Amino acid sequence: MTDTPRLAPDYPVLTERLALRPIEKERDLPAIHAYRSIPEVCTYVPFVPSTLEEMAERFADPERTRSVLDAQAEGQVLFTVIERRDTGEVIGDLVLFWHSDADRHAEVGYVIHPDHEGQGYATEAVRALTDLAFDHAGAHRVSARLDERNTGSARLLERLGFRQEARFVDGEWFKGEWTTLLVYAVLDREWTVAQSSRR
Ligand SMILES: CC(C)(COP(=O)(O)OP(=O)(O)OC[C@H]1O[C@@H](n2cnc3c(N)ncnc32)[C@H](O)[C@@H]1OP(=O)(O)O)[C@@H](O)C(=O)NCCC(=O)NCCS
């Protein structure tokens, strides 16, 4: 059995305009709180607006700031912040769920500060995270789940080459109402084609 981690990115992971790096609790808390406490940001995601204190309490759990996936990573979740390279501001965060060692299935999640929407930053960040999942963690399938009303998120995934695989009508009782859940995914071989046709 090998102890080589499933995914230990060489941080910071740089893209054209962004740096992805581990969450540093004290340093990043105010910036993360700034967007995660905005009600509109929370509409389609599982979390609710929280206070700085609640968020600090959550970050006290080392699993909530995990930045490496172990060799046996099933059930582990990797987090990074998204930093703008030009200003150094933290403008969002990413999450990578490693669902299954056998199926090599990962899932991406993403949040961007509304002040920085509409400029392709989330697309750029999710592309880099998906690259890590395929090229470094050896994923076979990367998926994303979203509320059907979250059209900006669906556009982001389609831009990157994810396919809609499922639509669960009223599939979830979510924040006090039935919501229709979409599942998007991309396979390793599809990702290679989608990325090479970009270049
Ligand atoms: C979902 C979410 C990340 C989408 O943010 P976004 O800003 O629309 O996504 P991007 O940063 O990739 O920007 C894409 C937009 O910028 C435009 N854009 C401008 N410059 C661009 C560039 N260089 N590259 C790509 N897109 C660019 C695109 O055309 C696109 O606009 P459109 O959607 O109107 O066509 C954001 O709304 C969010 O964080 N919401 C709250 C949390 C959430 O719902 N997360 C997803 C859970 S499933």
The ligand as an SDF file (V2000), in Angstrom:
LIG
                    3D

 48 50  0  0  0  0  0  0  0  0999 V2000
  -22.2220   30.5720   -9.6840 C   0  0  0  0  0  0  0  0  0  0  0  0
  -21.1830   31.6970   -9.7570 C   0  0  0  0  0  0  0  0  0  0  0  0
  -19.8290   31.1690   -9.3330 C   0  0  0  0  0  0  0  0  0  0  0  0
  -21.1210   32.2180  -11.1760 C   0  0  0  0  0  0  0  0  0  0  0  0
  -20.3260   33.3860  -11.1820 O   0  0  0  0  0  0  0  0  0  0  0  0
  -19.9900   34.1450  -12.5520 P   0  0  0  0  0  0  0  0  0  0  0  0
  -19.3170   35.3870  -12.1980 O   0  0  0  0  0  0  0  0  0  0  0  0
  -21.2120   34.1940  -13.3870 O   0  0  0  0  0  0  0  0  0  0  0  0
  -18.9770   33.1430  -13.2500 O   0  0  0  0  0  0  0  0  0  0  0  0
  -17.5950   33.5870  -13.8770 P   0  0  0  0  0  0  0  0  0  0  0  0
  -16.7810   34.2890  -12.8400 O   0  0  0  0  0  0  0  0  0  0  0  0
  -17.0110   32.3940  -14.4840 O   0  0  0  0  0  0  0  0  0  0  0  0
  -17.9990   34.6480  -14.9600 O   0  0  0  0  0  0  0  0  0  0  0  0
  -18.7190   34.2390  -16.0930 C   0  0  0  0  0  0  0  0  0  0  0  0
  -19.4140   35.4100  -16.7030 C   0  0  0  0  0  0  0  0  0  0  0  0
  -18.4450   36.3930  -16.9970 O   0  0  0  0  0  0  0  0  0  0  0  0
  -18.3710   36.6160  -18.4190 C   0  0  0  0  0  0  0  0  0  0  0  0
  -16.9440   36.7510  -18.7220 N   0  0  0  0  0  0  0  0  0  0  0  0
  -16.3000   37.9430  -18.8300 C   0  0  0  0  0  0  0  0  0  0  0  0
  -15.0010   37.7370  -19.0390 N   0  0  0  0  0  0  0  0  0  0  0  0
  -14.8080   36.3960  -19.0840 C   0  0  0  0  0  0  0  0  0  0  0  0
  -13.6650   35.5820  -19.2750 C   0  0  0  0  0  0  0  0  0  0  0  0
  -12.4450   36.1160  -19.4670 N   0  0  0  0  0  0  0  0  0  0  0  0
  -13.8190   34.2330  -19.2420 N   0  0  0  0  0  0  0  0  0  0  0  0
  -15.0310   33.6790  -19.0580 C   0  0  0  0  0  0  0  0  0  0  0  0
  -16.1490   34.4180  -18.8590 N   0  0  0  0  0  0  0  0  0  0  0  0
  -16.0480   35.7680  -18.8630 C   0  0  0  0  0  0  0  0  0  0  0  0
  -19.0250   35.4070  -19.0420 C   0  0  0  0  0  0  0  0  0  0  0  0
  -19.5890   35.7190  -20.2920 O   0  0  0  0  0  0  0  0  0  0  0  0
  -20.0610   35.0420  -18.0250 C   0  0  0  0  0  0  0  0  0  0  0  0
  -21.2080   35.8300  -18.1350 O   0  0  0  0  0  0  0  0  0  0  0  0
  -22.6500   35.1240  -18.4330 P   0  0  0  0  0  0  0  0  0  0  0  0
  -22.8350   34.0640  -17.4050 O   0  0  0  0  0  0  0  0  0  0  0  0
  -23.5870   36.2630  -18.3030 O   0  0  0  0  0  0  0  0  0  0  0  0
  -22.5410   34.5530  -19.7840 O   0  0  0  0  0  0  0  0  0  0  0  0
  -21.5670   32.8670   -8.8020 C   0  0  0  0  0  0  0  0  0  0  0  0
  -22.8020   33.3930   -9.1980 O   0  0  0  0  0  0  0  0  0  0  0  0
  -21.6640   32.4770   -7.3330 C   0  0  0  0  0  0  0  0  0  0  0  0
  -20.6620   32.3600   -6.6380 O   0  0  0  0  0  0  0  0  0  0  0  0
  -22.8940   32.2830   -6.8370 N   0  0  0  0  0  0  0  0  0  0  0  0
  -23.1140   31.9790   -5.4330 C   0  0  0  0  0  0  0  0  0  0  0  0
  -22.6330   30.6100   -5.0360 C   0  0  0  0  0  0  0  0  0  0  0  0
  -23.1470   29.5370   -5.9700 C   0  0  0  0  0  0  0  0  0  0  0  0
  -24.3100   29.5030   -6.3310 O   0  0  0  0  0  0  0  0  0  0  0  0
  -22.2440   28.6110   -6.3250 N   0  0  0  0  0  0  0  0  0  0  0  0
  -22.5390   27.5330   -7.2330 C   0  0  0  0  0  0  0  0  0  0  0  0
  -23.2190   26.4330   -6.5550 C   0  0  0  0  0  0  0  0  0  0  0  0
  -23.6840   25.1680   -7.7200 S   0  0  0  0  0  0  0  0  0  0  0  0
  1  2  1  0
  2  3  1  0
  2  4  1  0
  2 36  1  0
  4  5  1  0
  5  6  1  0
  6  7  2  0
  6  8  1  0
  6  9  1  0
  9 10  1  0
 10 11  2  0
 10 12  1  0
 10 13  1  0
 13 14  1  0
 14 15  1  0
 15 16  1  0
 15 30  1  0
 16 17  1  0
 17 18  1  0
 17 28  1  0
 18 19  1  0
 18 27  1  0
 19 20  2  0
 20 21  1  0
 21 22  1  0
 21 27  2  0
 22 23  1  0
 22 24  2  0
 24 25  1  0
 25 26  2  0
 26 27  1  0
 28 29  1  0
 28 30  1  0
 30 31  1  0
 31 32  1  0
 32 33  2  0
 32 34  1  0
 32 35  1  0
 36 37  1  0
 36 38  1  0
 38 39  2  0
 38 40  1  0
 40 41  1  0
 41 42  1  0
 42 43  1  0
 43 44  2  0
 43 45  1  0
 45 46  1  0
 46 47  1  0
 47 48  1  0
M  END
$$$$
